[in-house]
Amino acid sequence: MKIAFCYPGQGVQQVGMAEGFVKSGEHYADMISEATKASGVDMNKLLFEPNEDINITEFTQPALVTACCIITDALLLAGVKPDVTAGLSLGEYCSLYVAGAMSFEDAVRLTRIRGKLMSSEVPAGEGTMAAVIGLDAETIESVIKDIDGCWCANFNCPGQIVITGKKEAVLEAMPKLSEAGAKKVVELNVSGPFHSPLLKGAGEKLAKELAGVELGSLKIPYLANVTGSVVEDKSQIKGLLEAQVSSPVKWEQTLYELEKMGVDTIIEVGPGKTIAGFVRKTVPSIKVIGVSTPEDVDKLLETLG
C-alpha cells in the first residue's frame, strides 16, 4: 500500500473541527495554545464556539491549518504515516508540516498573514471567482483569452475548473462559458480573486514573511500546487508559496502525478469530502479515506489491519 496524505483548501471549515482530538489528549490542547500564540487569535473560541469569524479568510486559514495539523498528529501517533503528501491551495501548508519542512507554529502564523494579504490586496467587491462545470480547460481558455482580467484559477478535476479575476470580467465570462457548453457556471462566495495575477502583490508581501522562516528538510515527497509535481529541493519551497497566491492550482495534474507514483490510498485529512470528489472524477482507481474525527482514525486502523 502506498499512502498519500492530502489536505483540503478553504471552504470546508466548520465550527467543531478537531474538537474530539482536543478533548482526548493534552498534546492536542497544547497545539491549540501554540496556535493561539502563533496566530494571535483565540483558537479555542474560533474552532469550538459558534462564531462568524471562522468564515472570514484571515481566520479561516489558520483555523483550518490548526485542525488539519492536529488530525495529522493523531494519525502519526496511531502509526499511520504517508509516503507522499499534497494539499489544495491552503492545504499545501499542512503538507509542508507533515513532510517536515515547516513547523506547526510557522504554518499557523503564515496562514493568518496569508489570509490577511489575500483578502486585502484587492478592494472588496472588485474581484470574484466562478466554478465552471462540464467544460475542458482548452475550451475555457479559448473563451476567456480575450476577456481582460479573467483567468483560470483551479484545475480541480476533469470538468471542474474555477475562473478568477476582476468581477466585471468574470461576470462577462460566465454567460459565454454557458453558451460554449458548460453544464453550470456558478459565482463563488469568496472575498477576492484568489489565484489570479491581481494577487501578485500579496505574494510578494508574503515572500518577505517567508524570508525569515527556517525550513526543515523534506522527509517525504511533497507536490506543489504551482507545478503539480514533486518538489525535490527545499530551496524551491518559498518561491513556490509566493507564486501559489497568484498562480493556478494544478490539482488535477497533482492527482495524476500521485497515480503515476503508485499511490493507491489517499487519506483526506480534515473536514469535508472535497478531495474525494476530485479523486473520483480524476483517478478513480485510488481509494480515498476521510479522517476528521477520532472515530475515523479507529475505522482507518481497522481498514489498514
Stockholm file with secondary structure:
# STOCKHOLM 1.0

chainA/1-305         MKIAFCYPGQGVQQVGMAEGFVKSGEHYADMISEATKASGVDMNKLLFEPNEDINITEFTQPALVTACCIITDALLLAGVKPDVTAGLSLGEYCSLYVAGAMSFEDAVRLTRIRGKLMSSEVPAGEGTMAAVIGLDAETIESVIKDIDGCWCANFNCPGQIVITGKKEAVLEAMPKLSEAGAKKVVELNVSGPFHSPLLKGAGEKLAKELAGVELGSLKIPYLANVTGSVVEDKSQIKGLLEAQVSSPVKWEQTLYELEKMGVDTIIEVGPGKTIAGFVRKTVPSIKVIGVSTPEDVDKLLETLG
#=GR chainA/1-305 SS CCEEEEECCTTCCCTTTTHHHHHHCHHHHHHHHHHHHHHTSCHHHHHHSCCSGGGSHHHHHHHHHHHHHHHHHHHHHTTCCCSEEEESTTHHHHHHHHTTSSCHHHHHHHHHHHHHHHHHSSCTTSEEEEEEESCCHHHHHHHHTTSTTEEEEEEEETTEEEEEEEHHHHHHHHHHHHHTTCSEEEECCCSSCTTSGGGHHHHHHHHHHHTTCCCCCCSSCEECTTTSSEECCGGGHHHHHHHHTTSCBCHHHHHHHHHHTTCCEEEEESSSSHHHHHHHHHCTTSEEEEECSHHHHHHHHHHHC
#=GC SS_cons         CCEEEEECCTTCCCTTTTHHHHHHCHHHHHHHHHHHHHHTSCHHHHHHSCCSGGGSHHHHHHHHHHHHHHHHHHHHHTTCCCSEEEESTTHHHHHHHHTTSSCHHHHHHHHHHHHHHHHHSSCTTSEEEEEEESCCHHHHHHHHTTSTTEEEEEEEETTEEEEEEEHHHHHHHHHHHHHTTCSEEEECCCSSCTTSGGGHHHHHHHHHHHTTCCCCCCSSCEECTTTSSEECCGGGHHHHHHHHTTSCBCHHHHHHHHHHTTCCEEEEESSSSHHHHHHHHHCTTSEEEEECSHHHHHHHHHHHC
//
